Amino acid sequence: MKFVKKYKVLISIGVVFFLTVASTQYLKPHYTYRIIDNEQAINKSISKMVDQPIQIKLMKDIDNKRIVLFTLGSEIGESVLTKGSNNKFKLDSTGYGSNEVRYRIINTNKGQYVKFIGRNTDNISKILTIVDGEKYYLSVLEAGYFISYVPLIQKTESNFPSGSVWYDNQDKEIIRINISKDYIL
């Protein structure tokens, strides 16, 4: 009789433990990832974060991330959202400022990417960027706003590319960022 009682107690504890673990794995996405997958809900969430109305210009999915390019008055902003198992999003980061182009390295569930986003006022056609000594080329839409990215061939600890060169459609340099004019590409 004592054996049966101990067995029932152990089974009960096991069932409670299993249900607790299972429910947190099932319920967590429902309270963490709450932004519906539509532009209006994403706009509302970002506007609430920056405490001002924004205007979304572009959105692009990269694996489990959604990159949002927006304007806040005359400033350019970006938000990164992560998609959960419930097909809703959570807001990871938001930033804005006076730079016409923003860039950084992002991590997704499938790897790392270097991305450039912004307003193409300089007629940029392509960007050469360097991450950990490796060169990457990104094509850029020549009018309006753009989101361009390329996967990294090896993992990096860097958050930003070490330098970049922007070119127009005639392959003439527009600007070098953190790369000396003397450095031959």
C-alpha positions as CSV (number, residue, x, y, z in Angstrom):
1,M,0.0,0.0,0.0
2,K,2.8,2.4,0.9
3,F,4.5,1.6,-2.4
4,V,1.3,2.5,-4.4
5,K,0.9,5.7,-2.4
6,K,4.6,6.8,-3.2
7,Y,4.1,5.8,-6.8
8,K,1.0,8.0,-7.1
9,V,2.7,10.9,-5.4
10,L,5.7,10.6,-7.8
11,I,3.4,10.3,-10.8
12,S,1.4,13.4,-9.6
13,I,4.6,15.4,-9.2
14,G,5.8,14.3,-12.6
15,V,2.5,15.2,-14.3
16,V,2.5,18.7,-12.6
17,F,6.1,19.3,-13.6
18,F,5.4,18.2,-17.2
19,L,2.3,20.4,-17.4
20,T,4.2,23.4,-16.0
21,V,7.0,23.1,-18.5
22,A,4.6,22.4,-21.4
23,S,2.4,25.3,-20.5
24,T,5.2,27.8,-20.2
25,Q,6.6,26.7,-23.6
26,Y,3.1,27.1,-25.1
27,L,2.0,30.2,-23.3
28,K,5.3,32.2,-23.4
29,P,5.0,33.2,-27.1
30,H,1.4,34.4,-26.4
31,Y,2.5,37.0,-23.9
32,T,6.0,37.8,-25.3
33,Y,5.1,38.0,-29.0
34,R,2.0,40.2,-29.1
35,I,2.3,42.4,-32.2
36,I,0.0,41.2,-35.0
37,D,1.6,40.7,-38.4
38,N,0.3,43.8,-40.2
39,E,1.6,47.2,-40.9
40,Q,-0.9,49.1,-38.8
41,A,-0.1,47.0,-35.6
42,I,3.6,47.4,-36.2
43,N,3.3,51.1,-36.8
44,K,1.3,51.5,-33.5
45,S,3.9,49.6,-31.6
46,I,6.8,51.6,-32.9
47,S,5.0,54.9,-32.4
48,K,4.3,53.9,-28.8
49,M,8.0,53.1,-28.3
50,V,9.2,56.5,-29.7
51,D,6.2,58.3,-28.2
52,Q,5.5,60.0,-31.5
53,P,3.7,59.1,-34.7
54,I,5.9,57.5,-37.4
55,Q,5.5,56.7,-41.1
56,I,6.6,53.3,-42.2
57,K,8.4,53.4,-45.6
58,L,9.6,49.8,-46.0
59,M,9.5,46.5,-44.3
60,K,11.6,43.4,-45.1
61,D,11.9,40.0,-43.5
62,I,15.2,38.4,-42.9
63,D,14.7,34.9,-41.5
64,N,12.8,35.4,-38.2
65,K,13.5,39.1,-38.1
66,R,11.4,42.0,-39.6
67,I,13.3,45.2,-40.4
68,V,11.2,48.3,-40.5
69,L,12.4,51.5,-42.1
70,F,10.4,54.6,-41.0
71,T,10.5,58.3,-40.8
72,L,9.9,60.5,-37.8
73,G,9.5,64.0,-39.2
74,S,12.7,64.5,-41.3
75,E,14.6,61.8,-39.4
76,I,15.2,58.2,-40.5
77,G,14.5,55.3,-38.1
78,E,14.6,51.6,-38.0
79,S,13.1,48.9,-35.9
80,V,13.9,45.2,-35.6
81,L,11.2,42.8,-34.6
82,T,11.4,39.0,-34.0
83,K,8.7,36.6,-35.1
84,G,7.5,34.1,-32.5
85,S,6.1,30.6,-32.9
86,N,2.6,32.1,-32.7
87,N,3.3,34.2,-35.9
88,K,3.3,37.4,-33.9
89,F,6.2,39.8,-33.3
90,K,8.0,41.4,-30.4
91,L,9.9,44.7,-30.7
92,D,13.6,44.1,-30.2
93,S,15.0,47.6,-30.9
94,T,14.1,51.0,-32.3
95,G,16.4,53.9,-33.2
96,Y,16.2,57.1,-35.2
97,G,18.4,60.1,-36.1
98,S,19.6,62.5,-38.7
99,N,21.8,60.1,-40.6
100,E,20.3,59.3,-44.1
101,V,21.8,55.7,-44.0
102,R,21.9,53.4,-41.0
103,Y,23.9,50.2,-40.9
104,R,24.7,47.3,-38.5
105,I,25.2,43.6,-38.2
106,I,22.1,41.6,-37.2
107,N,21.7,38.1,-35.8
108,T,18.8,35.9,-36.9
109,N,17.8,32.3,-36.2
110,K,19.8,31.3,-39.3
111,G,22.9,33.4,-39.2
112,Q,24.3,36.9,-39.3
113,Y,23.8,39.6,-41.9
114,V,25.2,43.1,-42.6
115,K,22.4,45.4,-43.4
116,F,22.2,49.0,-44.7
117,I,18.9,50.9,-44.7
118,G,18.0,54.5,-45.4
119,R,17.0,57.2,-47.8
120,N,19.0,57.2,-51.0
121,T,19.6,60.9,-51.5
122,D,23.2,60.4,-52.8
123,N,22.2,58.1,-55.8
124,I,23.9,55.1,-54.2
125,S,23.9,52.1,-56.5
126,K,26.0,49.7,-54.5
127,I,27.9,49.5,-51.3
128,L,31.2,47.7,-50.5
129,T,31.4,46.9,-46.8
130,I,34.1,45.2,-44.8
131,V,33.4,42.9,-41.8
132,D,36.4,41.2,-40.1
133,G,38.5,41.7,-43.2
134,E,36.0,40.2,-45.6
135,K,34.4,42.3,-48.4
136,Y,30.7,42.2,-49.1
137,Y,28.8,43.9,-51.9
138,L,25.2,45.1,-51.5
139,S,23.0,46.4,-54.3
140,V,20.9,49.5,-53.4
141,L,17.7,50.7,-55.0
142,E,18.5,54.0,-56.6
143,A,15.4,55.9,-55.7
144,G,13.7,56.6,-52.5
145,Y,14.2,54.3,-49.5
146,F,16.1,51.0,-49.3
147,I,16.8,48.0,-47.1
148,S,19.8,46.0,-48.4
149,Y,21.5,43.1,-46.7
150,V,23.9,40.2,-47.3
151,P,24.7,37.1,-45.2
152,L,28.1,37.0,-43.5
153,I,30.3,34.0,-44.4
154,Q,31.7,33.7,-40.9
155,K,30.4,34.6,-37.5
156,T,31.5,37.9,-36.0
157,E,31.4,39.5,-32.6
158,S,31.2,43.0,-34.3
159,N,28.0,45.0,-34.2
160,F,29.0,47.2,-37.1
161,P,31.0,46.8,-40.3
162,S,34.6,48.2,-40.0
163,G,34.2,50.3,-43.1
164,S,32.3,50.9,-46.3
165,V,32.5,52.6,-49.7
166,W,29.4,53.8,-51.5
167,Y,29.3,53.9,-55.3
168,D,26.9,55.5,-57.8
169,N,25.6,53.7,-60.9
170,Q,28.8,54.7,-62.8
171,D,31.0,52.9,-60.2
172,K,32.3,56.3,-59.0
173,E,33.0,56.6,-55.2
174,I,30.5,58.7,-53.4
175,I,31.9,58.4,-49.9
176,R,34.3,56.3,-47.8
177,I,33.4,55.5,-44.2
178,N,36.2,54.4,-41.9
179,I,38.4,53.5,-44.9
180,S,41.4,55.8,-45.7
181,K,41.5,57.4,-49.2
182,D,45.0,55.8,-49.5
183,Y,43.6,52.3,-49.0
184,I,43.3,50.4,-52.3
185,L,40.3,48.2,-52.6
